[in-house]
Amino acid sequence: MRFLVTGGAGFIGRHVVAELRERGHHAVVADKRDLAGVDVLGDLREGTVREAAVDPRLDGIVHLAAETSVLGSVARPGLVHEVNVEVTAALVELARQRGVAAFVLASSNAVAGPHDGAMTEDVPLAPLTPYGATKAAAEMVLSGYAGAYGLRVPRLRLGNVYGQGMVDKDSLVPRLMRAAADGTPIEIYGDGLQVRDLVHVRDVARAFVLAAEDWPSGPVIIGSGSSITVLDILAAARECTQRPIEAVHVEAKAGEMRAVVLDTSLARSRGWEPELSLVEGIRDAWADFAPVPS
């Protein structure tokens, strides 16, 4: 099969492209980064770039290109809406016009607000940040295309994705890795007892490929199914790096969810299982940051 991967030169995208090719598919990469392996170079906000990317011969689109910083969305909500909603709407309309049958969206558990117990796909949409709102809006756009035109539009709601290839990221795991490498403190928001679900990028890539191949329309939660505290993640990072990472507690950020607990039973029922443990995954991420012995 032939798939377009938007953001295919990015952190998750590179793993998705590798997984597609491993399974015998052809991957066309669209990205604004001028890197080896990018077939369509440019910003997808530009119509000419979208026109070049959406080829009628495609079997599907895996849409990963996005503004992904939650805190950044609070500072730049207009940009995040343009990239995450308007570009998604324009791409799926091109897909409809050109007969591309499937469109897989990288969404997020941030589409839901605070929730008691484990989140399922049925939790009402109630985002706390502009980022979460844009992902919820993009999901609704795609739902409309599934209902009106019969496009197959799986939407993968991701937990906190981590692993090798995060050097340019600013989420918790790469910040821990940089602190370990540089010997600098790490800021922990609040008391550090907020819980998160960390899922390794290679496990996420497998989910995207399975979804692109044949999963039906609708949201699917992708996570490890095991939530741990930020302090426990800090302890795992200290163990894996063998570095005494200093923690400095600062005021919690507006819009941060206290607990993210994910029910992954729907994805598991479709043949997907997370395979990498937290310790294996953090060691994998550390390989990008560890100082090279002199």
Backbone hydrogen bonds, N-H to C=O, Kabsch-Sander energy under -0.5 kcal/mol:
donor,donor_aa,acceptor,acceptor_aa,energy
3,F,1,M,-0.5
3,F,26,H,-2.8
4,L,60,G,-2.1
5,V,28,V,-3.2
6,T,4,L,-0.6
6,T,62,V,-2.0
7,G,30,A,-2.4
8,G,5,V,-1.1
8,G,30,A,-1.2
10,G,7,G,-1.9
14,R,10,G,-2.4
15,H,11,F,-0.7
16,V,12,I,-2.2
17,V,13,G,-2.8
18,A,14,R,-2.0
19,E,15,H,-2.3
20,L,16,V,-2.8
21,R,17,V,-2.3
22,E,18,A,-2.2
23,R,19,E,-1.6
24,G,21,R,-1.6
25,H,20,L,-2.5
26,H,1,M,-3.1
27,A,25,H,-0.5
28,V,3,F,-3.2
28,V,26,H,-0.5
29,V,27,A,-0.5
30,A,5,V,-2.1
30,A,28,V,-0.5
31,D,40,V,-2.1
35,L,33,R,-1.8
38,V,35,L,-1.7
39,D,29,V,-1.7
39,D,37,G,-0.6
40,V,29,V,-2.5
41,L,39,D,-0.5
42,G,31,D,-1.8
46,E,43,D,-2.3
49,V,46,E,-0.6
50,R,46,E,-1.9
51,E,47,G,-2.6
52,A,48,T,-1.8
53,A,49,V,-1.7
54,V,50,R,-2.3
55,D,53,A,-1.4
58,L,55,D,-2.2
59,D,2,R,-3.4
60,G,2,R,-1.2
61,I,102,A,-1.7
62,V,4,L,-3.3
63,H,61,I,-0.7
63,H,104,V,-3.3
64,L,6,T,-1.1
64,L,62,V,-0.9
68,T,66,A,-0.6
70,V,68,T,-0.6
73,S,69,S,-1.5
74,V,70,V,-0.9
74,V,71,L,-0.5
75,A,71,L,-1.1
76,R,72,G,-2.2
80,V,76,R,-1.9
81,H,77,P,-2.2
82,E,78,G,-2.2
83,V,79,L,-2.5
84,N,80,V,-2.7
85,V,81,H,-2.1
86,E,81,H,-1.7
87,V,82,E,-1.5
89,A,85,V,-2.6
90,A,86,E,-2.2
91,L,87,V,-2.5
92,V,88,T,-2.5
93,E,89,A,-1.7
94,L,90,A,-1.8
95,A,91,L,-2.5
96,R,92,V,-2.3
97,Q,93,E,-2.5
98,R,94,L,-2.2
99,G,96,R,-1.1
100,V,95,A,-2.5
101,A,99,G,-0.6
102,A,59,D,-0.6
103,F,152,R,-2.6
104,V,61,I,-3.4
105,L,103,F,-0.5
105,L,154,P,-2.2
106,A,63,H,-2.0
107,S,105,L,-1.0
107,S,156,L,-2.7
109,N,158,L,-1.7
111,V,108,S,-1.4
112,A,109,N,-1.7
113,G,124,P,-0.5
117,G,115,H,-0.5
119,M,261,V,-3.7
123,V,120,T,-1.5
126,A,111,V,-1.5
133,A,129,T,-2.3
134,T,130,P,-2.4
135,K,131,Y,-1.9
136,A,132,G,-2.2
137,A,133,A,-2.5
138,A,134,T,-2.4
139,E,135,K,-2.1
140,M,136,A,-2.0
141,V,137,A,-2.2
142,L,138,A,-2.1
143,S,139,E,-2.3
144,G,140,M,-2.0
145,Y,141,V,-1.4
146,A,142,L,-2.2
147,G,143,S,-2.3
148,A,144,G,-2.6
149,Y,145,Y,-1.9
150,G,146,A,-1.2
151,L,145,Y,-1.3
152,R,101,A,-2.7
153,V,151,L,-0.7
155,R,218,G,-2.4
156,L,105,L,-2.6
156,L,154,P,-0.5
157,R,155,R,-0.7
157,R,220,V,-2.6
158,L,107,S,-1.3
158,L,156,L,-0.9
159,G,222,I,-2.1
160,N,197,D,-2.8
161,V,159,G,-0.9
162,Y,199,V,-1.6
169,K,166,M,-1.9
175,R,171,S,-1.9
176,L,172,L,-2.3
177,M,173,V,-2.4
178,R,174,P,-2.5
179,A,175,R,-2.1
180,A,176,L,-2.3
181,A,177,M,-2.4
182,D,178,R,-2.7
183,G,179,A,-1.7
184,T,179,A,-1.0
186,I,246,E,-2.9
188,I,248,V,-2.5
189,Y,187,E,-0.5
190,G,250,V,-3.4
192,G,189,Y,-1.1
195,V,258,R,-1.6
196,R,228,I,-2.8
198,L,196,R,-0.6
198,L,226,S,-0.5
199,V,160,N,-2.4
201,V,162,Y,-2.5
204,V,200,H,-2.1
205,A,201,V,-2.5
206,R,202,R,-1.7
207,A,203,D,-1.6
208,F,204,V,-2.1
209,V,205,A,-2.1
210,L,206,R,-2.4
211,A,207,A,-2.5
212,A,208,F,-2.6
213,E,209,V,-2.1
214,D,210,L,-2.1
215,W,210,L,-0.8
215,W,211,A,-0.8
218,G,153,V,-1.6
220,V,155,R,-2.5
222,I,157,R,-2.8
223,G,221,I,-0.5
228,I,196,R,-2.4
230,V,192,G,-0.5
230,V,194,Q,-1.7
231,L,192,G,-2.1
233,I,229,T,-1.9
234,L,230,V,-2.4
235,A,231,L,-2.1
236,A,232,D,-2.2
237,A,233,I,-2.2
238,R,234,L,-2.2
239,E,235,A,-2.1
240,C,236,A,-2.6
241,T,237,A,-2.4
242,Q,238,R,-1.6
243,R,238,R,-0.7
245,I,243,R,-1.8
248,V,186,I,-2.9
250,V,188,I,-2.5
256,E,253,K,-1.6
260,V,195,V,-1.5
261,V,259,A,-0.5
263,D,119,M,-2.7
264,T,262,L,-0.7
268,R,264,T,-2.2
269,S,265,S,-2.1
270,R,266,L,-0.7
270,R,267,A,-1.0
271,G,268,R,-1.7
272,W,267,A,-1.9
281,G,277,S,-2.5
282,I,278,L,-2.7
283,R,279,V,-2.1
284,D,280,E,-1.8
285,A,281,G,-2.2
286,W,282,I,-2.6
287,A,283,R,-1.0
288,D,285,A,-1.5
289,F,286,W,-1.3
290,A,286,W,-2.7
